[in-house]
Amino acid sequence: MAKDNTQMVNEEMQQTIYKELGYKSYPFPFTTPAYLEAYGTLVGLKPPTAKTARVLELGATYGGNIISQAAHNPEATFVGIELSQDQVEKGNKIIGDAKLDNVSLVQGDILNFDESMGNFDYIIAHGFYSWISDEMKDKLLDIISNHLADNGIAYVSYNTYPGWHTMEEVRQLMLFANRGHDESTHKEKVLRGKTVGSLVGAQILNYDNLKERNSKFLGALRSVMQKDDYYVGHDHLEPHNDPCYLYQFNDHLKANNLAYVGDADLTLSMVRTYDESIADKLQQLAPNSQADQEQYLDFMLDTTFRKSIICKASAAKDISYAVSNPAEVNTIPVRTAINNFTFQILFDEEALEMFENSLVKDTFQALIKDGGTFNMIEALAILKAAHEVANASDDELEPAVCSLYKAVVEHMVRGGIRFYKTFPEKQEYMEGLSYVPTRFTNLVKAIADGGSEYIYGGNSFNDAIGDISEEDLMFMELLNKPKSKSTLTKKIKDTIFSADKSQTGKHQNAMAEAFYNELTKRMGDLGFLRNKKTDGIS
Ligand SMILES: C[S@@+](CC[C@H](N)C(=O)[O-])C[C@H]1O[C@@H](n2cnc3c(N)ncnc32)[C@H](O)[C@@H]1O
């Protein structure tokens, strides 16, 4: 497909912005096959298994979203397509240094998508749809429509209206401030935009009536001023920033034989779980359309960003939102669906006060103490034991079970409990059995040795790890096979603490032990440990 001049100038400008301002590529937990598989299952779809998934990411930059996933999911394969040669080279260097053979970045324009790439179980385009031309938007959905497996799931995120109307005022202010400054670098343009933005904001703040009238604009201005320069450069100075309403996105999906499933952020899709009154209103306004109900919700919430989950139109007949209705949570089909999952609790013991039912509260307390990973069989066993210990009457058990299911669903929707059908591998440290497989050590080494300029590493859930250090790497190399605590603490003492002659040997031992305790826990939390079943201590 031939490109016109404006398109080429825009692309060039986009690439210069990336070069000048830099860009750090993040892992995103909402985009993993494990999350998308669980989401699809929750609403009645039958998505491909995450463990062996074929995943395609469009607009992958340096690969920060898929590189760590590849290390955590060695049986899955990941391909990222990215226009920028520079980003692809840097990302592929990290992949090469990490010696990962199940992930690659391919330089290319999606307009020239290689049709021979075949089908994918999951297709991701994060922060892409609203940053490209209409022609590319069409092509993006065309690729999803033609290359997604029949039961596959796609994820597309984008800036959205109505929230972005106010953001657009800030963008226009920044563009206006830079009018006539074509010779400036993008760094200078961001600085000029931010300086002018602060000045305008400060003037508004001087007058109470203006402050009140422009409160939304001030809020948007404040949030932009606080963002990193590279982010402001991309959102506010790139040639394309073209938000849309959810209903427009949904129309575009329909035109491509695709169907809207829901938002990766369940609070935008499963309102009834946490607010029956709003849900009733949405139901009245759009009785037959989930997407239209969510569009009305966006008007109420002034939503600025959407993370849409999509399936093929032919698969959409199976979608059910029954789980979001508290009145249906304790029906057999919904309980059966919930029983499919393994959960991870993200809230801590301080939050337990929110549970009214004391047996449910006790259950969550025990689950948190045990590390927070659970399935419903385990949770129900704990609940029954708590019921016995409390000497409660038989009549109290079934209501407590119902409350437990409701609480689990409510916090899945609110984001306090993660749910997976294929739970990301994560093992607790066991002395003499746990070790760090080489693929994780290689990944962390590749990131520590320069990769961190371009990407963040991710844990097994694909949350960014912001603080990978030389000490992590040293410990991972040390724990390349199961070892005894005494072997490890001696090595730690010799490597890190024995040089400090101001400390007594006893103190050095204590510090080595504290380091060992911290790092073994950290490795387990990050999902970098595997446990050997039969190997002995070496
Ligand atoms: C806003 S960034 C988002 C990147 C990444 N997904 C993230 O969320 O961090 C969009 C990326 O898409 C790339 N891109 C733009 N047009 C493209 C095209 N036609 N084909 C492939 N990649 C493209 C850009 O170079 C850029 O790296």
The ligand as an ORCA input file, in Angstrom:
! r2SCAN-3c Opt
* xyz 0 1
  C       2.080      4.782     21.681
  S       3.221      3.524     21.297
  C       2.639      2.236     22.303
  C       3.609      1.182     22.441
  C       3.354      0.058     23.430
  N       2.315     -0.842     22.985
  C       3.085      0.577     24.806
  O       1.953      0.608     25.216
  O       4.038      0.980     25.478
  C       2.785      3.003     19.653
  C       3.860      2.179     18.935
  O       3.334      1.773     17.675
  C       4.338      1.903     16.674
  N       3.678      2.080     15.369
  C       3.087      3.188     14.888
  N       2.588      2.954     13.662
  C       2.863      1.661     13.364
  C       2.613      0.838     12.241
  N       1.990      1.311     11.187
  N       3.024     -0.449     12.275
  C       3.681     -0.936     13.364
  N       3.946     -0.194     14.457
  C       3.554      1.090     14.460
  C       5.128      3.117     17.114
  O       6.421      3.130     16.540
  C       5.127      2.943     18.635
  O       6.230      2.209     19.066
*
